């Protein structure tokens, strides 16, 4: 397909999605009843369940506990017992009386998320911070149990997962449940102000967007004696495509999202490439990606992701407009706008002058304030579309094909089929060969749709 061809707008995909999932939304009377149950007042103690007790999950719990109004960490869950213990210990140091997690509410195993969520009441909050492949499953269960949700990025690893997330988000709206997505850059005040300036015309018409994440290698923890293959892959989820959706999705998603925010659009197609040049670790991880996205008006977004030793490094977005340029995005704490395409000090026309902001805290402050004051807050669709942008790029790069947004959205290919039935005794979705090597995507050969 020619990159300038403009297929059906994304709204048609959403209409088709809603048409096919309308049944779950039909019980509006029941949803209205549940809405009353899920609203809490400003002084009500909100109980929190943490599902996924690694560093990011523990950080999210700290952010939730630091919001205005009384909160308690009430239950925790992870597949690794040592992570449960470490998370509770670390949080107890700083939030002593807010940590109310006796051993009977510390759950371990693949199904532990259900036990942690079941320990809550309607209107309490679940923090989802497991590997992204599990996000749709856990989100569905939390919404079914009438809990508000913070879900860390990324939000799914394939199109079927994206559709499940969107479906759960629609049901959450009907139930008056608040859903926050972990794209914290959207809540970073300096970036919000920079994007507002761009939308008000400071750079003129947007010509190109460039998203970068270039840094050193992603590590792989060796498999210890007695560790199962499934445990090894979950521990190293960033290195296995079924679990994290690729470096492009799991690591570059913030700056893909910021570029689409600046453009105020989602791409209609993508083509690209990637592979392994330096990387020798036994996993599935490409060590470089380059993807060219096209928007409906013909303008482009170029995304580069690389994690190699001794290479140029940059983490941020560069925006070119007809009247100037900008350097901003995740990795750029002080966004700047310039009156030319040269990003040098004497060309600066705007930089942020306001108070400091911690984006990870801000996203939780907004969520909990919405819960306590019964304000609409549902970031599901935007989060899912940001993830689909990453998935689209991975599909294009790993296949070597031009892939449209609508083709990506409609795909039924699952990276981890049967994940709902996974147990701790199961084999993971990919297995090593006799030499310990895992299947690697090959452009021109790998099927993505």
VMD Tcl script that draws the C-alpha trace (Angstrom):
set ca {
  {0.00 0.00 0.00}
  {1.29 3.50 -0.83}
  {2.11 5.38 2.36}
  {0.07 8.34 1.19}
  {-3.10 6.30 0.81}
  {-5.52 7.21 3.55}
  {-7.54 4.25 4.79}
  {-10.60 4.43 7.00}
  {-10.15 6.79 9.93}
  {-9.55 5.17 13.32}
  {-13.07 6.14 14.38}
  {-14.36 3.34 12.15}
  {-12.25 0.82 14.06}
  {-13.68 2.10 17.33}
  {-17.24 1.95 15.96}
  {-16.70 -1.66 14.89}
  {-15.23 -2.46 18.30}
  {-18.21 -0.93 20.10}
  {-20.66 -2.69 17.81}
  {-19.14 -6.07 18.61}
  {-18.81 -5.44 22.35}
  {-22.12 -3.72 22.93}
  {-23.50 -6.68 24.85}
  {-21.29 -6.07 27.84}
  {-22.54 -2.48 28.07}
  {-26.20 -3.32 27.85}
  {-26.74 -3.59 31.58}
  {-26.78 0.17 32.13}
  {-29.25 -0.08 35.02}
  {-26.90 -2.42 36.87}
  {-23.98 -0.14 36.03}
  {-25.81 2.84 37.51}
  {-26.35 0.92 40.74}
  {-22.69 -0.01 40.87}
  {-21.66 3.59 40.26}
  {-23.13 4.62 43.58}
  {-21.15 1.89 45.33}
  {-17.81 2.93 43.86}
  {-17.85 6.60 44.89}
  {-15.97 7.46 48.09}
  {-15.72 10.73 50.01}
  {-12.65 12.82 50.70}
  {-12.05 11.32 54.16}
  {-12.90 7.72 53.30}
  {-9.92 5.35 53.64}
  {-9.18 3.90 50.22}
  {-7.68 0.43 50.34}
  {-5.06 -0.42 47.73}
  {-4.02 -3.75 46.22}
  {-0.65 -3.95 44.47}
  {-0.42 -6.56 41.72}
  {3.20 -6.81 40.59}
  {5.72 -6.02 43.32}
  {8.82 -5.15 41.30}
  {10.48 -1.75 41.32}
  {7.84 0.03 39.25}
  {4.96 -1.55 41.15}
  {6.49 -0.62 44.49}
  {7.03 2.91 43.18}
  {3.41 3.12 42.07}
  {2.28 2.00 45.53}
  {4.41 4.74 47.13}
  {2.84 7.30 44.80}
  {-0.68 6.08 45.63}
  {0.01 6.21 49.36}
  {1.33 9.78 49.03}
  {-1.93 11.14 47.57}
  {-4.29 13.41 49.52}
  {-6.67 11.65 51.89}
  {-6.41 8.45 53.92}
  {-5.09 5.36 52.11}
  {-3.87 1.90 53.13}
  {-1.93 -0.74 51.27}
  {-4.23 -3.68 51.94}
  {-3.04 -6.56 49.75}
  {-0.11 -7.47 47.51}
  {0.45 -10.10 44.83}
  {3.33 -11.31 42.70}
  {4.56 -14.54 41.18}
  {7.79 -14.26 43.18}
  {7.64 -14.54 46.96}
  {10.85 -12.56 47.46}
  {9.38 -9.59 45.60}
  {6.29 -9.57 47.80}
  {8.45 -9.53 50.92}
  {10.84 -6.89 49.57}
  {8.04 -4.57 48.44}
  {6.20 -4.69 51.77}
  {9.45 -4.16 53.68}
  {10.52 -1.18 51.57}
  {7.10 0.49 51.70}
  {6.86 -0.04 55.45}
  {9.98 2.07 55.98}
  {8.30 5.19 54.62}
  {4.57 4.56 55.08}
  {4.50 2.54 58.33}
  {0.93 2.95 59.57}
  {-0.45 2.95 56.00}
  {0.89 -0.54 55.37}
  {-1.69 -3.05 56.58}
  {-0.63 -6.21 54.78}
  {-0.50 -9.18 57.14}
  {0.78 -12.50 55.73}
  {-2.75 -13.65 54.92}
  {-3.06 -10.76 52.42}
  {0.31 -11.40 50.76}
  {-0.39 -13.60 47.77}
  {2.05 -15.48 45.52}
  {1.47 -17.22 42.19}
  {0.00 -16.77 38.73}
  {-3.52 -16.45 40.12}
  {-2.50 -14.28 43.08}
  {-3.92 -11.18 41.39}
  {-7.44 -12.51 41.92}
  {-6.86 -13.05 45.63}
  {-5.43 -9.54 46.09}
  {-8.32 -7.91 44.23}
  {-10.87 -10.05 46.07}
  {-9.51 -8.63 49.35}
  {-10.78 -5.16 48.36}
  {-14.25 -3.62 48.48}
  {-15.99 -1.92 45.53}
  {-14.52 1.55 45.10}
  {-11.03 0.58 46.27}
  {-7.98 0.79 44.00}
  {-5.90 -1.83 42.20}
  {-2.39 -1.03 40.95}
  {-1.45 -3.26 37.99}
  {2.30 -3.48 37.40}
  {3.01 -6.98 36.11}
  {4.55 -7.67 32.66}
  {2.31 -6.11 29.99}
  {1.09 -9.43 28.56}
  {-0.99 -9.93 31.71}
  {-2.50 -6.42 31.78}
  {-5.73 -7.17 29.84}
  {-6.51 -10.18 32.05}
  {-5.89 -8.31 35.29}
  {-7.74 -5.17 34.14}
  {-10.82 -7.19 33.21}
  {-10.90 -8.81 36.64}
  {-10.44 -5.52 38.51}
  {-13.31 -3.89 36.58}
  {-15.49 -6.97 37.09}
  {-14.89 -6.57 40.84}
  {-15.82 -2.84 40.68}
  {-12.41 -1.45 41.57}
  {-10.70 1.67 40.29}
  {-7.43 0.95 38.49}
  {-4.00 2.32 37.87}
  {-2.37 0.27 35.11}
  {1.29 0.69 34.36}
  {2.47 0.84 30.77}
  {2.47 -0.99 28.49}
  {-1.12 -2.11 28.35}
  {-1.07 -5.14 26.03}
  {1.35 -6.81 23.64}
  {-0.92 -7.58 20.68}
  {-4.16 -6.46 19.05}
  {-6.41 -9.02 20.79}
  {-5.06 -7.69 24.10}
  {-5.72 -4.12 23.03}
  {-9.32 -4.96 22.22}
  {-9.75 -6.58 25.65}
  {-8.37 -3.47 27.33}
  {-10.72 -1.21 25.36}
  {-13.67 -3.43 26.23}
  {-12.82 -3.32 29.93}
  {-12.41 0.45 29.72}
  {-15.86 0.87 28.22}
  {-17.39 -1.22 30.99}
  {-15.50 0.84 33.57}
  {-17.14 3.99 32.19}
  {-20.56 2.43 32.62}
  {-19.70 1.55 36.22}
  {-18.24 5.00 36.99}
  {-14.86 3.43 37.69}
  {-11.74 5.53 37.24}
  {-8.91 4.12 35.10}
  {-5.45 5.69 34.94}
  {-2.75 4.60 32.49}
  {0.93 4.86 33.33}
  {1.92 7.31 30.59}
  {3.03 9.79 33.22}
  {4.42 12.29 30.70}
  {0.84 13.34 30.03}
  {0.74 14.63 33.62}
  {4.11 16.42 33.57}
  {3.26 20.12 33.90}
  {6.26 21.44 31.89}
  {5.36 19.08 29.03}
  {1.65 19.90 29.26}
  {2.48 23.59 28.88}
  {4.88 22.93 26.00}
  {2.28 20.91 24.09}
  {-0.30 23.60 24.75}
  {2.04 26.17 23.19}
  {2.47 23.94 20.14}
  {-1.27 23.37 19.79}
  {-1.75 27.13 19.99}
  {0.52 27.54 16.95}
  {3.94 28.38 18.42}
  {5.69 26.13 15.88}
  {3.25 26.59 13.03}
  {2.20 23.44 11.16}
  {3.86 20.27 12.44}
  {6.09 18.81 9.72}
  {7.91 15.89 11.35}
  {8.17 14.22 14.75}
  {11.16 12.20 15.94}
  {10.98 9.81 18.90}
  {14.22 8.45 20.37}
  {15.32 6.03 23.05}
  {19.02 5.28 22.61}
  {21.04 3.90 25.53}
  {23.11 0.95 26.75}
  {22.11 -2.72 26.63}
  {19.11 -4.14 28.45}
  {20.34 -6.75 30.91}
  {19.37 -10.41 31.17}
  {19.43 -12.17 34.55}
  {20.88 -15.69 34.14}
  {18.61 -18.63 34.86}
  {19.39 -19.93 38.33}
  {19.54 -23.62 39.29}
  {16.09 -25.06 39.73}
  {14.29 -22.10 38.15}
  {11.55 -23.04 35.71}
  {11.59 -21.72 32.17}
  {8.40 -19.76 32.82}
  {9.86 -18.11 35.93}
  {13.03 -17.25 34.01}
  {11.09 -15.52 31.25}
  {8.76 -13.62 33.59}
  {11.77 -12.46 35.62}
  {13.34 -11.24 32.36}
  {10.08 -10.12 30.73}
  {11.76 -7.17 28.99}
  {13.73 -9.67 26.90}
  {10.81 -11.80 25.63}
  {8.39 -10.45 23.04}
  {5.36 -12.37 24.29}
  {5.73 -10.76 27.72}
  {6.67 -7.15 26.91}
  {5.73 -6.67 23.25}
  {9.28 -5.61 22.24}
  {11.69 -2.85 23.18}
  {9.84 -0.54 20.78}
  {6.56 -0.91 22.67}
  {7.66 -1.35 26.26}
  {10.50 1.19 26.33}
  {9.72 3.71 23.58}
  {5.98 3.99 24.25}
  {6.26 7.24 26.23}
  {7.87 9.18 23.41}
  {5.67 7.62 20.74}
  {2.72 8.80 22.81}
  {4.16 12.30 23.23}
  {4.67 12.68 19.47}
  {1.08 11.59 18.80}
  {-0.07 14.01 21.52}
  {1.82 16.84 19.82}
  {0.38 15.83 16.47}
  {-3.09 15.29 18.04}
  {-3.49 12.18 15.90}
  {-2.65 8.49 15.71}
  {-0.71 7.14 12.72}
  {-2.46 5.38 9.85}
  {0.43 3.15 8.76}
  {4.02 2.18 9.50}
  {7.02 0.54 7.89}
  {10.40 -0.09 9.43}
  {13.16 -2.49 10.32}
  {15.12 -3.86 13.24}
  {17.35 -6.69 14.35}
  {20.19 -7.93 16.56}
  {23.74 -6.79 15.84}
  {25.61 -6.57 19.16}
  {23.28 -8.66 21.27}
  {24.41 -12.21 22.06}
  {22.16 -12.94 25.06}
  {19.84 -15.90 24.68}
  {16.49 -14.11 24.43}
  {14.24 -12.57 21.76}
  {15.21 -8.93 22.08}
  {16.09 -6.87 19.01}
  {18.81 -4.37 19.94}
  {17.65 -1.76 17.42}
  {14.45 -0.59 15.73}
  {13.67 2.18 13.26}
  {10.04 2.76 12.31}
  {8.54 5.39 10.02}
  {4.92 6.16 10.85}
  {2.61 8.13 8.53}
  {-0.28 10.31 9.70}
  {-3.46 10.89 7.71}
  {-2.22 14.28 6.46}
  {0.96 12.69 5.07}
  {3.35 13.93 7.74}
  {5.73 11.48 9.36}
  {6.91 10.27 12.76}
  {10.27 8.51 12.83}
  {10.96 6.35 15.88}
  {14.40 5.03 16.80}
  {15.03 2.58 19.60}
  {18.50 1.18 20.32}
  {20.15 -0.38 23.34}
  {23.79 -1.01 22.44}
  {27.08 -0.34 24.18}
  {29.32 2.55 23.07}
  {26.78 4.20 20.75}
  {25.26 7.69 20.61}
  {22.61 8.11 23.27}
  {19.49 10.28 23.37}
  {16.14 9.95 25.11}
  {13.47 12.39 23.99}
  {11.43 13.82 21.11}
  {12.34 16.42 18.50}
  {9.49 18.20 16.76}
  {9.87 20.23 13.55}
  {7.21 22.76 12.60}
  {6.92 25.32 9.81}
  {7.89 28.13 12.24}
  {10.33 26.40 14.58}
  {11.12 23.27 16.56}
  {10.96 21.71 20.02}
  {12.92 19.31 22.19}
  {10.67 17.60 24.73}
  {9.22 14.29 25.86}
  {10.19 11.59 28.31}
  {13.87 11.99 29.13}
  {13.76 15.78 28.65}
  {13.02 17.38 32.06}
  {13.16 20.94 30.66}
  {11.26 21.10 27.36}
  {12.14 24.01 25.05}
  {10.63 25.58 21.95}
  {12.84 27.25 19.35}
  {12.23 29.77 16.57}
  {14.22 27.74 14.04}
  {15.25 24.15 13.44}
  {18.50 24.77 15.29}
  {18.06 23.84 18.94}
  {20.60 26.26 20.43}
  {20.21 28.75 23.33}
  {19.83 31.94 21.29}
  {16.91 30.39 19.38}
  {14.76 29.61 22.45}
  {11.29 31.17 22.35}
  {9.73 29.29 25.28}
  {10.72 27.21 28.28}
  {8.86 26.29 31.43}
  {8.99 28.74 34.33}
  {6.50 27.19 36.75}
  {6.80 25.05 39.88}
  {8.47 21.64 39.85}
  {6.41 18.59 39.03}
  {6.97 14.86 39.63}
  {5.05 13.12 36.85}
  {4.80 9.71 38.54}
  {3.21 11.39 41.55}
  {1.02 13.69 39.47}
  {-0.69 10.83 37.62}
  {-1.72 9.28 40.94}
  {-2.78 12.61 42.42}
  {-5.15 13.10 39.48}
  {-6.55 9.58 39.79}
  {-7.22 9.70 43.53}
  {-8.63 13.23 43.35}
  {-11.06 12.01 40.67}
  {-12.07 9.06 42.86}
  {-12.65 11.18 45.96}
  {-14.56 13.91 44.11}
  {-16.37 11.62 41.68}
  {-14.91 13.24 38.56}
  {-14.74 11.47 35.20}
  {-11.31 9.93 34.68}
  {-10.74 7.15 32.19}
  {-7.47 7.02 30.25}
  {-8.10 3.58 28.77}
  {-8.63 4.53 25.14}
  {-5.66 6.88 24.92}
  {-3.43 4.36 26.68}
  {-4.57 1.51 24.44}
  {-4.00 3.56 21.29}
  {-0.52 4.55 22.43}
  {0.23 0.86 22.95}
  {-1.26 0.01 19.55}
  {1.10 2.56 18.01}
  {4.02 0.60 19.46}
  {2.50 -2.71 18.39}
  {1.98 -1.37 14.86}
  {5.64 -0.37 14.72}
  {6.80 -3.75 15.95}
  {4.60 -5.53 13.43}
  {6.04 -3.44 10.60}
  {9.66 -3.83 11.69}
  {9.52 -7.54 12.44}
  {7.67 -8.38 9.23}
  {9.38 -5.91 6.89}
  {5.94 -4.96 5.58}
  {3.91 -1.78 5.38}
  {1.15 -2.28 7.96}
  {-1.89 -0.05 8.34}
  {-3.42 0.94 11.66}
  {-6.67 -0.82 10.75}
  {-4.82 -4.02 9.81}
  {-2.96 -3.94 13.12}
  {-6.14 -3.26 15.12}
  {-8.01 -6.11 13.40}
  {-5.23 -8.68 13.80}
  {-6.15 -11.87 15.67}
  {-2.56 -13.03 16.15}
  {-1.80 -13.55 19.84}
  {1.79 -13.56 21.08}
  {0.79 -15.69 24.08}
  {-2.30 -17.74 23.21}
  {-3.93 -19.38 26.19}
  {-2.43 -16.96 28.70}
  {-5.65 -16.99 30.72}
  {-5.08 -20.68 31.48}
  {-1.39 -20.33 32.38}
  {-0.28 -21.95 35.63}
  {3.05 -21.91 37.44}
  {3.63 -25.43 36.08}
  {3.01 -24.40 32.42}
  {5.60 -23.96 29.74}
  {5.90 -20.33 28.56}
  {4.59 -19.35 25.12}
  {8.10 -19.69 23.61}
  {10.68 -22.33 24.44}
  {14.41 -22.54 23.73}
  {15.87 -25.04 21.29}
  {18.53 -27.62 22.16}
  {21.22 -24.90 22.13}
  {19.21 -22.61 24.37}
  {18.25 -20.20 21.58}
  {14.80 -18.65 21.28}
  {12.86 -17.86 18.08}
  {13.79 -14.44 16.68}
  {11.62 -12.42 14.29}
  {12.95 -12.34 10.70}
  {11.72 -9.53 8.39}
  {10.17 -10.94 5.23}
  {9.38 -14.23 6.96}
  {7.77 -13.52 10.33}
  {3.97 -13.46 10.30}
  {2.43 -10.57 12.29}
  {-1.21 -10.57 11.16}
}
mol new
graphics top color blue
foreach p $ca { graphics top sphere $p radius 0.5 }
foreach p [lrange $ca 0 end-1] q [lrange $ca 1 end] { graphics top cylinder $p $q radius 0.2 }
display resetview
